[in-house]
Amino acid sequence: MEVVLQDLKNKAILGTFIHCPNRGKIEFSENALLVIDSSGKIADHLKNSDPNYEHVKRKFNDSGALIEFSDHQYLLPGFTDLHIHAPQWPQLGKALDVPLEVWLQKYTFPLEAKYEDEDFARMVYSDLVSSLLKAGTTTAVYYGTIHQRANQILADVCINKGQRAIIGKVVMDNIDQCPDYYRDASTQVAIDGTSEFLDYVKTHTHNTENRVDVAVTPRFIPSCTDEALHALGDLASKHSSYVQTHCSESDWEHNYVIERCGKSDTEALMEYGLLTNSTVLAHGNFISENDMDLIKEQGAGVAHCPLSNYFFSDAVFPLRRALEKGLRVGLGTDISGGPSASVLDSCRGAITAARALENGTDANIERDQRGVPKSRVDFSDAFYLATKGGAETLNLLTGSFEKGSFFDAILIDTKVDNAPIPVYDDIDSELDLVQKIIMLSTTANIIRTWINGSLV
């Protein structure tokens, strides 16, 4: 019988756990025990063959601290979404029919300008964070807006709802690329605002577990002056903070940087001091082999956004090549450049995009010349990117059920009435089941979400 508790700290969970602690190595632990300590970390992970299994199970059962789940319910690590534009939540699913530069100027910047209204910001951000938690996103990397109070509200909402989050005050001070109604008043205002927001989050009285952190966030090179980019690099170095920005996303953005800086996005970010082992580069569709070498050398990571790349980049990120080269990569929904807020949809999008890159799409080109050989990835790669890969990109102890990791998890139920997943014990192997969960699950199948051992 299932017992649902608000808090799983100092308890043991009996059930089936699925995780991918290393790329290509999915582990399926049926009737296993996970022991959660008082801080919400995993103190032990015992398979039913472990010699201590029965003793630990009996100890927690006798004390009333054993939580058991049904045989059609499966525990997975919570999802990490490396790239979300929080203010674009009301725009999700809209304005996907125009080029990136038009999408920004005509639709997105006017929407983001509305966050000067604190009530609007509070309403949208509360809905956004609640929706993402229900979708299994336990760690979210957010772009905010230029508005200080709205960014603080986003941080407050994440803290109050328990989501693990990294948030950035967006810097946009380039008068040549940013509209008059939506840009920082000056470079100094942009830098001071970033510094003040960092202090706000770091000293927040309710951010006791440090679940919410800050990222220095130049929107992308086109929106920022050289002065701002250099100052942000200095600020990131001073505070050892995260950095997030867009990198070689589209033809327009990629070529703009080459023309302005005389080098690629990656090379320019390196020069500005913005390419570190705490940097998340969104997209990266046009990065070169040299760019990949720089990213790997600096320990930076890439937020692969397969859905939005189709709509606004007209290119496919070379995911398998990046993984085989040793880059740190996770997934991003890119709300609202992508039309789904579900990391599961990004998993499926990553698989589809890689297959499209390998197979090619133009039937007028000969089959053996149509695509890029050896580009495909499979469901295990997608699962890894959504969990451990994304967490490792952020240097976080989440994304798996290994000892010492925080218990950030979701409970998948394959027999919910409105979204059953067909599973047949006589023909489906353990890996078949995992593949079905990745390819067929909806938000309705995610019936519980925990962060740090607490139900959120």
Secondary structure by P-SEA (a helix, b strand, c coil): cbbbbcccccbbbbbbbbbcccccbbbbbcbbbbbbcccccccccccccccaaaaaaaaaaaaccbbbbcccbbbbcbbbbccccccccccccccccccaaaaaaccccccccccccaaaaaaaaaaaaaaaaaacccbbbbbbcccaaaaaaaaaaaaaacccbbbbccccccccccccccccccaaaaaaaaaaaaaaaaaccccccccccccccccccccccaaaaaaaaaaaaaacbbbbbbccccaaaaaaaaaaccccaaaaaaaaccccccbbbcccccccaaaaaaaaaabbbbbccaaaaacccccccaaaaaaaaccbbbbbccccccccccaaaaaaaaaaaaaaaaacccccccccccccccccccaaaaaaaacaaaaaaaccccccccccccccbbbbbccccccccccccccccaaaaaaaaacccccccccbbbcccccc
